[in-house]
Amino acid sequence: GGKDAGGEKKEAKGGNSVNVRHILCEKQSKCLEALEKIKAGGKFNEIAAQYSEDKARSGGSLGWMTRGSMVGPFQDAAFALPVSSLGNPVYTDPPVKTKFGYHIIMVEGKK
């Protein structure tokens, strides 16, 4: 681990990019159903493959996203979350609403 030194003007709060995984559903009811599955012990990536309407094939992983490349509410939530792992995920509950639908977001890394 450790913060890698050598970045241009890192004046942003809490880093400039996040390694994000999410489950996106157009309907809130479907998203809440996915959330219940995770709470019941389901693996985030498996639930994403089952429920997500975006990036489902990659288990919901969006990879590294830089600040400014995500829609507002999604970005705010992503940067507010602590880093967690699939084995013990910390995710947005309730889901975050954006123009795309409802997202359950977790963050696997920050830099």
MODELLER restraints for C-alpha pairs under 7 A, 6 or more apart:
rsr = mdl.restraints
at = mdl.atoms
rsr.add(forms.Gaussian(group=physical.xy_distance, feature=features.Distance(at['CA:15:A'], at['CA:110:A']), mean=6.48, stdev=0.5))
rsr.add(forms.Gaussian(group=physical.xy_distance, feature=features.Distance(at['CA:15:A'], at['CA:111:A']), mean=5.19, stdev=0.5))
rsr.add(forms.Gaussian(group=physical.xy_distance, feature=features.Distance(at['CA:16:A'], at['CA:66:A']), mean=5.78, stdev=0.5))
rsr.add(forms.Gaussian(group=physical.xy_distance, feature=features.Distance(at['CA:16:A'], at['CA:67:A']), mean=5.36, stdev=0.5))
rsr.add(forms.Gaussian(group=physical.xy_distance, feature=features.Distance(at['CA:16:A'], at['CA:111:A']), mean=6.11, stdev=0.5))
rsr.add(forms.Gaussian(group=physical.xy_distance, feature=features.Distance(at['CA:17:A'], at['CA:64:A']), mean=6.26, stdev=0.5))
rsr.add(forms.Gaussian(group=physical.xy_distance, feature=features.Distance(at['CA:17:A'], at['CA:65:A']), mean=5.37, stdev=0.5))
rsr.add(forms.Gaussian(group=physical.xy_distance, feature=features.Distance(at['CA:17:A'], at['CA:66:A']), mean=4.17, stdev=0.5))
rsr.add(forms.Gaussian(group=physical.xy_distance, feature=features.Distance(at['CA:17:A'], at['CA:67:A']), mean=5.70, stdev=0.5))
rsr.add(forms.Gaussian(group=physical.xy_distance, feature=features.Distance(at['CA:17:A'], at['CA:110:A']), mean=5.80, stdev=0.5))
rsr.add(forms.Gaussian(group=physical.xy_distance, feature=features.Distance(at['CA:17:A'], at['CA:111:A']), mean=5.46, stdev=0.5))
rsr.add(forms.Gaussian(group=physical.xy_distance, feature=features.Distance(at['CA:18:A'], at['CA:64:A']), mean=5.38, stdev=0.5))
rsr.add(forms.Gaussian(group=physical.xy_distance, feature=features.Distance(at['CA:18:A'], at['CA:65:A']), mean=5.44, stdev=0.5))
rsr.add(forms.Gaussian(group=physical.xy_distance, feature=features.Distance(at['CA:18:A'], at['CA:66:A']), mean=6.58, stdev=0.5))
rsr.add(forms.Gaussian(group=physical.xy_distance, feature=features.Distance(at['CA:18:A'], at['CA:107:A']), mean=6.59, stdev=0.5))
rsr.add(forms.Gaussian(group=physical.xy_distance, feature=features.Distance(at['CA:18:A'], at['CA:109:A']), mean=5.61, stdev=0.5))
rsr.add(forms.Gaussian(group=physical.xy_distance, feature=features.Distance(at['CA:18:A'], at['CA:110:A']), mean=4.43, stdev=0.5))
rsr.add(forms.Gaussian(group=physical.xy_distance, feature=features.Distance(at['CA:18:A'], at['CA:111:A']), mean=6.48, stdev=0.5))
rsr.add(forms.Gaussian(group=physical.xy_distance, feature=features.Distance(at['CA:19:A'], at['CA:63:A']), mean=4.97, stdev=0.5))
rsr.add(forms.Gaussian(group=physical.xy_distance, feature=features.Distance(at['CA:19:A'], at['CA:64:A']), mean=4.20, stdev=0.5))
rsr.add(forms.Gaussian(group=physical.xy_distance, feature=features.Distance(at['CA:19:A'], at['CA:65:A']), mean=6.23, stdev=0.5))
rsr.add(forms.Gaussian(group=physical.xy_distance, feature=features.Distance(at['CA:19:A'], at['CA:107:A']), mean=5.70, stdev=0.5))
rsr.add(forms.Gaussian(group=physical.xy_distance, feature=features.Distance(at['CA:19:A'], at['CA:108:A']), mean=5.28, stdev=0.5))
rsr.add(forms.Gaussian(group=physical.xy_distance, feature=features.Distance(at['CA:19:A'], at['CA:109:A']), mean=4.80, stdev=0.5))
rsr.add(forms.Gaussian(group=physical.xy_distance, feature=features.Distance(at['CA:19:A'], at['CA:110:A']), mean=6.21, stdev=0.5))
rsr.add(forms.Gaussian(group=physical.xy_distance, feature=features.Distance(at['CA:20:A'], at['CA:61:A']), mean=6.06, stdev=0.5))
rsr.add(forms.Gaussian(group=physical.xy_distance, feature=features.Distance(at['CA:20:A'], at['CA:62:A']), mean=5.46, stdev=0.5))
rsr.add(forms.Gaussian(group=physical.xy_distance, feature=features.Distance(at['CA:20:A'], at['CA:63:A']), mean=5.66, stdev=0.5))
rsr.add(forms.Gaussian(group=physical.xy_distance, feature=features.Distance(at['CA:20:A'], at['CA:64:A']), mean=6.43, stdev=0.5))
rsr.add(forms.Gaussian(group=physical.xy_distance, feature=features.Distance(at['CA:20:A'], at['CA:65:A']), mean=6.96, stdev=0.5))
rsr.add(forms.Gaussian(group=physical.xy_distance, feature=features.Distance(at['CA:20:A'], at['CA:106:A']), mean=6.00, stdev=0.5))
rsr.add(forms.Gaussian(group=physical.xy_distance, feature=features.Distance(at['CA:20:A'], at['CA:107:A']), mean=4.65, stdev=0.5))
rsr.add(forms.Gaussian(group=physical.xy_distance, feature=features.Distance(at['CA:20:A'], at['CA:108:A']), mean=6.09, stdev=0.5))
rsr.add(forms.Gaussian(group=physical.xy_distance, feature=features.Distance(at['CA:21:A'], at['CA:60:A']), mean=5.01, stdev=0.5))
rsr.add(forms.Gaussian(group=physical.xy_distance, feature=features.Distance(at['CA:21:A'], at['CA:61:A']), mean=4.06, stdev=0.5))
rsr.add(forms.Gaussian(group=physical.xy_distance, feature=features.Distance(at['CA:21:A'], at['CA:62:A']), mean=5.57, stdev=0.5))
rsr.add(forms.Gaussian(group=physical.xy_distance, feature=features.Distance(at['CA:21:A'], at['CA:105:A']), mean=5.95, stdev=0.5))
rsr.add(forms.Gaussian(group=physical.xy_distance, feature=features.Distance(at['CA:21:A'], at['CA:106:A']), mean=5.35, stdev=0.5))
rsr.add(forms.Gaussian(group=physical.xy_distance, feature=features.Distance(at['CA:21:A'], at['CA:107:A']), mean=6.18, stdev=0.5))
rsr.add(forms.Gaussian(group=physical.xy_distance, feature=features.Distance(at['CA:22:A'], at['CA:60:A']), mean=4.89, stdev=0.5))
rsr.add(forms.Gaussian(group=physical.xy_distance, feature=features.Distance(at['CA:22:A'], at['CA:61:A']), mean=6.37, stdev=0.5))
rsr.add(forms.Gaussian(group=physical.xy_distance, feature=features.Distance(at['CA:22:A'], at['CA:103:A']), mean=6.27, stdev=0.5))
rsr.add(forms.Gaussian(group=physical.xy_distance, feature=features.Distance(at['CA:22:A'], at['CA:104:A']), mean=5.39, stdev=0.5))
rsr.add(forms.Gaussian(group=physical.xy_distance, feature=features.Distance(at['CA:22:A'], at['CA:105:A']), mean=4.37, stdev=0.5))
rsr.add(forms.Gaussian(group=physical.xy_distance, feature=features.Distance(at['CA:22:A'], at['CA:106:A']), mean=6.15, stdev=0.5))
rsr.add(forms.Gaussian(group=physical.xy_distance, feature=features.Distance(at['CA:23:A'], at['CA:48:A']), mean=5.13, stdev=0.5))
rsr.add(forms.Gaussian(group=physical.xy_distance, feature=features.Distance(at['CA:23:A'], at['CA:51:A']), mean=6.92, stdev=0.5))
rsr.add(forms.Gaussian(group=physical.xy_distance, feature=features.Distance(at['CA:23:A'], at['CA:52:A']), mean=4.64, stdev=0.5))
rsr.add(forms.Gaussian(group=physical.xy_distance, feature=features.Distance(at['CA:23:A'], at['CA:60:A']), mean=5.71, stdev=0.5))
rsr.add(forms.Gaussian(group=physical.xy_distance, feature=features.Distance(at['CA:23:A'], at['CA:103:A']), mean=5.44, stdev=0.5))
rsr.add(forms.Gaussian(group=physical.xy_distance, feature=features.Distance(at['CA:23:A'], at['CA:104:A']), mean=5.10, stdev=0.5))
rsr.add(forms.Gaussian(group=physical.xy_distance, feature=features.Distance(at['CA:23:A'], at['CA:105:A']), mean=6.63, stdev=0.5))
rsr.add(forms.Gaussian(group=physical.xy_distance, feature=features.Distance(at['CA:24:A'], at['CA:52:A']), mean=4.79, stdev=0.5))
rsr.add(forms.Gaussian(group=physical.xy_distance, feature=features.Distance(at['CA:24:A'], at['CA:53:A']), mean=5.50, stdev=0.5))
rsr.add(forms.Gaussian(group=physical.xy_distance, feature=features.Distance(at['CA:24:A'], at['CA:54:A']), mean=5.92, stdev=0.5))
rsr.add(forms.Gaussian(group=physical.xy_distance, feature=features.Distance(at['CA:24:A'], at['CA:101:A']), mean=6.57, stdev=0.5))
rsr.add(forms.Gaussian(group=physical.xy_distance, feature=features.Distance(at['CA:24:A'], at['CA:102:A']), mean=5.60, stdev=0.5))
rsr.add(forms.Gaussian(group=physical.xy_distance, feature=features.Distance(at['CA:24:A'], at['CA:103:A']), mean=4.55, stdev=0.5))
rsr.add(forms.Gaussian(group=physical.xy_distance, feature=features.Distance(at['CA:24:A'], at['CA:104:A']), mean=6.68, stdev=0.5))
rsr.add(forms.Gaussian(group=physical.xy_distance, feature=features.Distance(at['CA:25:A'], at['CA:31:A']), mean=5.34, stdev=0.5))
rsr.add(forms.Gaussian(group=physical.xy_distance, feature=features.Distance(at['CA:25:A'], at['CA:52:A']), mean=5.74, stdev=0.5))
rsr.add(forms.Gaussian(group=physical.xy_distance, feature=features.Distance(at['CA:25:A'], at['CA:53:A']), mean=5.68, stdev=0.5))
rsr.add(forms.Gaussian(group=physical.xy_distance, feature=features.Distance(at['CA:25:A'], at['CA:101:A']), mean=5.72, stdev=0.5))
rsr.add(forms.Gaussian(group=physical.xy_distance, feature=features.Distance(at['CA:25:A'], at['CA:102:A']), mean=5.33, stdev=0.5))
rsr.add(forms.Gaussian(group=physical.xy_distance, feature=features.Distance(at['CA:25:A'], at['CA:103:A']), mean=6.58, stdev=0.5))
rsr.add(forms.Gaussian(group=physical.xy_distance, feature=features.Distance(at['CA:26:A'], at['CA:100:A']), mean=6.68, stdev=0.5))
rsr.add(forms.Gaussian(group=physical.xy_distance, feature=features.Distance(at['CA:26:A'], at['CA:101:A']), mean=4.26, stdev=0.5))
rsr.add(forms.Gaussian(group=physical.xy_distance, feature=features.Distance(at['CA:26:A'], at['CA:102:A']), mean=6.02, stdev=0.5))
rsr.add(forms.Gaussian(group=physical.xy_distance, feature=features.Distance(at['CA:27:A'], at['CA:101:A']), mean=6.59, stdev=0.5))
rsr.add(forms.Gaussian(group=physical.xy_distance, feature=features.Distance(at['CA:27:A'], at['CA:102:A']), mean=6.87, stdev=0.5))
rsr.add(forms.Gaussian(group=physical.xy_distance, feature=features.Distance(at['CA:28:A'], at['CA:102:A']), mean=5.99, stdev=0.5))
rsr.add(forms.Gaussian(group=physical.xy_distance, feature=features.Distance(at['CA:31:A'], at['CA:102:A']), mean=6.35, stdev=0.5))
rsr.add(forms.Gaussian(group=physical.xy_distance, feature=features.Distance(at['CA:34:A'], at['CA:47:A']), mean=6.42, stdev=0.5))
rsr.add(forms.Gaussian(group=physical.xy_distance, feature=features.Distance(at['CA:34:A'], at['CA:51:A']), mean=6.50, stdev=0.5))
rsr.add(forms.Gaussian(group=physical.xy_distance, feature=features.Distance(at['CA:38:A'], at['CA:44:A']), mean=6.22, stdev=0.5))
rsr.add(forms.Gaussian(group=physical.xy_distance, feature=features.Distance(at['CA:43:A'], at['CA:86:A']), mean=6.58, stdev=0.5))
rsr.add(forms.Gaussian(group=physical.xy_distance, feature=features.Distance(at['CA:44:A'], at['CA:86:A']), mean=6.19, stdev=0.5))
rsr.add(forms.Gaussian(group=physical.xy_distance, feature=features.Distance(at['CA:45:A'], at['CA:59:A']), mean=4.08, stdev=0.5))
rsr.add(forms.Gaussian(group=physical.xy_distance, feature=features.Distance(at['CA:45:A'], at['CA:60:A']), mean=6.07, stdev=0.5))
rsr.add(forms.Gaussian(group=physical.xy_distance, feature=features.Distance(at['CA:46:A'], at['CA:59:A']), mean=6.22, stdev=0.5))
rsr.add(forms.Gaussian(group=physical.xy_distance, feature=features.Distance(at['CA:48:A'], at['CA:56:A']), mean=5.55, stdev=0.5))
rsr.add(forms.Gaussian(group=physical.xy_distance, feature=features.Distance(at['CA:48:A'], at['CA:59:A']), mean=5.24, stdev=0.5))
rsr.add(forms.Gaussian(group=physical.xy_distance, feature=features.Distance(at['CA:48:A'], at['CA:60:A']), mean=5.20, stdev=0.5))
rsr.add(forms.Gaussian(group=physical.xy_distance, feature=features.Distance(at['CA:49:A'], at['CA:56:A']), mean=4.36, stdev=0.5))
rsr.add(forms.Gaussian(group=physical.xy_distance, feature=features.Distance(at['CA:49:A'], at['CA:57:A']), mean=5.82, stdev=0.5))
rsr.add(forms.Gaussian(group=physical.xy_distance, feature=features.Distance(at['CA:49:A'], at['CA:59:A']), mean=5.16, stdev=0.5))
rsr.add(forms.Gaussian(group=physical.xy_distance, feature=features.Distance(at['CA:49:A'], at['CA:60:A']), mean=6.84, stdev=0.5))
rsr.add(forms.Gaussian(group=physical.xy_distance, feature=features.Distance(at['CA:52:A'], at['CA:60:A']), mean=6.89, stdev=0.5))
rsr.add(forms.Gaussian(group=physical.xy_distance, feature=features.Distance(at['CA:54:A'], at['CA:60:A']), mean=6.97, stdev=0.5))
rsr.add(forms.Gaussian(group=physical.xy_distance, feature=features.Distance(at['CA:55:A'], at['CA:61:A']), mean=6.53, stdev=0.5))
rsr.add(forms.Gaussian(group=physical.xy_distance, feature=features.Distance(at['CA:73:A'], at['CA:96:A']), mean=6.84, stdev=0.5))
rsr.add(forms.Gaussian(group=physical.xy_distance, feature=features.Distance(at['CA:73:A'], at['CA:98:A']), mean=6.40, stdev=0.5))
rsr.add(forms.Gaussian(group=physical.xy_distance, feature=features.Distance(at['CA:74:A'], at['CA:96:A']), mean=6.64, stdev=0.5))
rsr.add(forms.Gaussian(group=physical.xy_distance, feature=features.Distance(at['CA:74:A'], at['CA:98:A']), mean=6.95, stdev=0.5))
rsr.add(forms.Gaussian(group=physical.xy_distance, feature=features.Distance(at['CA:78:A'], at['CA:105:A']), mean=6.73, stdev=0.5))
rsr.add(forms.Gaussian(group=physical.xy_distance, feature=features.Distance(at['CA:78:A'], at['CA:107:A']), mean=6.48, stdev=0.5))
rsr.add(forms.Gaussian(group=physical.xy_distance, feature=features.Distance(at['CA:81:A'], at['CA:107:A']), mean=6.56, stdev=0.5))
rsr.add(forms.Gaussian(group=physical.xy_distance, feature=features.Distance(at['CA:82:A'], at['CA:107:A']), mean=6.81, stdev=0.5))
rsr.add(forms.Gaussian(group=physical.xy_distance, feature=features.Distance(at['CA:83:A'], at['CA:107:A']), mean=5.13, stdev=0.5))
rsr.add(forms.Gaussian(group=physical.xy_distance, feature=features.Distance(at['CA:83:A'], at['CA:108:A']), mean=5.17, stdev=0.5))
rsr.add(forms.Gaussian(group=physical.xy_distance, feature=features.Distance(at['CA:83:A'], at['CA:109:A']), mean=5.47, stdev=0.5))
rsr.add(forms.Gaussian(group=physical.xy_distance, feature=features.Distance(at['CA:84:A'], at['CA:90:A']), mean=5.75, stdev=0.5))
rsr.add(forms.Gaussian(group=physical.xy_distance, feature=features.Distance(at['CA:84:A'], at['CA:107:A']), mean=6.08, stdev=0.5))
rsr.add(forms.Gaussian(group=physical.xy_distance, feature=features.Distance(at['CA:84:A'], at['CA:108:A']), mean=5.35, stdev=0.5))
rsr.add(forms.Gaussian(group=physical.xy_distance, feature=features.Distance(at['CA:85:A'], at['CA:108:A']), mean=5.81, stdev=0.5))
rsr.add(forms.Gaussian(group=physical.xy_distance, feature=features.Distance(at['CA:89:A'], at['CA:106:A']), mean=6.75, stdev=0.5))
rsr.add(forms.Gaussian(group=physical.xy_distance, feature=features.Distance(at['CA:90:A'], at['CA:106:A']), mean=6.01, stdev=0.5))
rsr.add(forms.Gaussian(group=physical.xy_distance, feature=features.Distance(at['CA:91:A'], at['CA:104:A']), mean=6.34, stdev=0.5))
rsr.add(forms.Gaussian(group=physical.xy_distance, feature=features.Distance(at['CA:91:A'], at['CA:105:A']), mean=5.29, stdev=0.5))
rsr.add(forms.Gaussian(group=physical.xy_distance, feature=features.Distance(at['CA:91:A'], at['CA:106:A']), mean=4.59, stdev=0.5))
rsr.add(forms.Gaussian(group=physical.xy_distance, feature=features.Distance(at['CA:92:A'], at['CA:104:A']), mean=5.42, stdev=0.5))
rsr.add(forms.Gaussian(group=physical.xy_distance, feature=features.Distance(at['CA:92:A'], at['CA:105:A']), mean=5.44, stdev=0.5))
rsr.add(forms.Gaussian(group=physical.xy_distance, feature=features.Distance(at['CA:92:A'], at['CA:106:A']), mean=6.91, stdev=0.5))
rsr.add(forms.Gaussian(group=physical.xy_distance, feature=features.Distance(at['CA:95:A'], at['CA:102:A']), mean=5.79, stdev=0.5))
rsr.add(forms.Gaussian(group=physical.xy_distance, feature=features.Distance(at['CA:95:A'], at['CA:103:A']), mean=5.21, stdev=0.5))
rsr.add(forms.Gaussian(group=physical.xy_distance, feature=features.Distance(at['CA:95:A'], at['CA:104:A']), mean=4.95, stdev=0.5))
rsr.add(forms.Gaussian(group=physical.xy_distance, feature=features.Distance(at['CA:96:A'], at['CA:102:A']), mean=5.46, stdev=0.5))
rsr.add(forms.Gaussian(group=physical.xy_distance, feature=features.Distance(at['CA:96:A'], at['CA:103:A']), mean=5.05, stdev=0.5))
rsr.add(forms.Gaussian(group=physical.xy_distance, feature=features.Distance(at['CA:96:A'], at['CA:104:A']), mean=6.54, stdev=0.5))
rsr.add(forms.Gaussian(group=physical.xy_distance, feature=features.Distance(at['CA:97:A'], at['CA:103:A']), mean=6.39, stdev=0.5))
